[in-house]
Amino acid sequence: MISIGLLIFFTLSINSQQVIECDFDYGEKCLSGLQSSSYVLLNETSGEPRQPASDITAIRTSHEDGEECYFPFQLNSFDMFFCEKTDPNLPATCPIFNSTGPRMNCSEGEYGYERFEGGETGSRLHKLDMNRDLEEGEHCIRFFYYLSDTNSNGNIQVIIEDTLANTNQTILTASQRLQNRWHEIRQNFNVNNDKPNIYFGFNRNSSSDLLPYFIAIDQLTIVDIECEPDNTTTTITTTITPTSTLSTISSSTTASSLSPNTTVTLSTTTSSLTSTTVSNVTSSLPSNTTITTGTSTTTSSLLTSTTTTTRPPITNTSISTSTTSPSTSASTTNQMATSTASLTTPSTSTLTQSTTTTATTEGSSSIKIRSNILLTILFLFYLF
């Protein structure tokens, strides 16, 4: 007995939240002066429709096994988000399971709409016929809307007129069009007067072609509680890898018992590689979030410097060469047969490389002996 009482109380509470509900079906007129339609006939040569081909009642049809319409499906090379009606004497149908799956019959209802002829612009206002007063406080308004295209700057505005304060307030503007389908919008609003007037403005602000333009509305609901959150979310996955810098330096020096006028060549090569990659950060965002993504950039640079030093005729030899780049510094010191290279990079690591190399340089006496031998051979060749 207690359970039955709780059930009745819960049912009455739910019903009390429904202030206004209008689906435009069966001739229901909740916006005075607004015309209504049920479907658009299509065939194998039809182009993409510019008004809803079916209403919300139709596309929400459920099969007896619980299956619902599969949207979108391909029709004449465009995405179809409505039930398809090809014969006025037969019900509209939609596929289930997949775009080419078996068909089921759709329930048929109606929707309200305004039609603007090609090149026509303007605003048309319709007052909401309210079957009960609104209580003071917060409410939620929700409805589905349709716009033919994005070129006409079309929208539906909801305006509340406070008859006591003699003020008007636009509580929402429905203007976003993502695809050729029905779109849902919901908005919280407050009223300070239990008998306000609510108007719906159907606006077309520009025209870039001579095609007719449709603005439609369906499933209008106002409740005396806050709007429930939108269940549609968008998940974004990205990966971020910290910037890495790679620097290398090579140094080669040859020196041993250097004789006068010996040329010493030092070669230094520096390379820098920086890369950034983005991936693996997951967040859940509302469906109306604007997402901006970027691309990675890779930069590389190569610096090569050559220094030539001529040694005068001295006994003890010391050669010092310093080469500096924006991101790397290197220094090489040669004393007799020993060379040392040191690298400092912008990072926290330091690379030190020591190399001992030996080379043989011929003196002047050895050169004279070889010259004498060559002259002797030439002289003997001349005699014989």
Secondary structure as GFF3:
##gff-version 3
##sequence-region A 1 384
A	DSSP	alpha_helix	2	17	.	.	.	ID=ss1
A	DSSP	beta_strand	18	22	.	.	.	ID=ss2
A	DSSP	three_ten_helix	25	27	.	.	.	ID=ss3
A	DSSP	beta_strand	35	37	.	.	.	ID=ss4
A	DSSP	alpha_helix	56	59	.	.	.	ID=ss5
A	DSSP	beta_strand	73	75	.	.	.	ID=ss6
A	DSSP	beta_strand	78	80	.	.	.	ID=ss7
A	DSSP	beta_strand	93	95	.	.	.	ID=ss8
A	DSSP	beta_strand	103	105	.	.	.	ID=ss9
A	DSSP	beta_strand	111	116	.	.	.	ID=ss10
A	DSSP	beta_strand	122	127	.	.	.	ID=ss11
A	DSSP	beta_strand	137	147	.	.	.	ID=ss12
A	DSSP	beta_strand	154	162	.	.	.	ID=ss13
A	DSSP	beta_strand	167	174	.	.	.	ID=ss14
A	DSSP	beta_strand	183	191	.	.	.	ID=ss15
A	DSSP	beta_strand	197	204	.	.	.	ID=ss16
A	DSSP	beta_strand	213	223	.	.	.	ID=ss17
A	DSSP	beta_strand	233	252	.	.	.	ID=ss18
A	DSSP	beta_strand	263	286	.	.	.	ID=ss19
A	DSSP	beta_strand	299	310	.	.	.	ID=ss20
A	DSSP	beta_strand	318	324	.	.	.	ID=ss21
A	DSSP	beta_strand	329	335	.	.	.	ID=ss22
A	DSSP	beta_strand	338	344	.	.	.	ID=ss23
A	DSSP	beta_strand	350	355	.	.	.	ID=ss24
A	DSSP	alpha_helix	364	383	.	.	.	ID=ss25
###
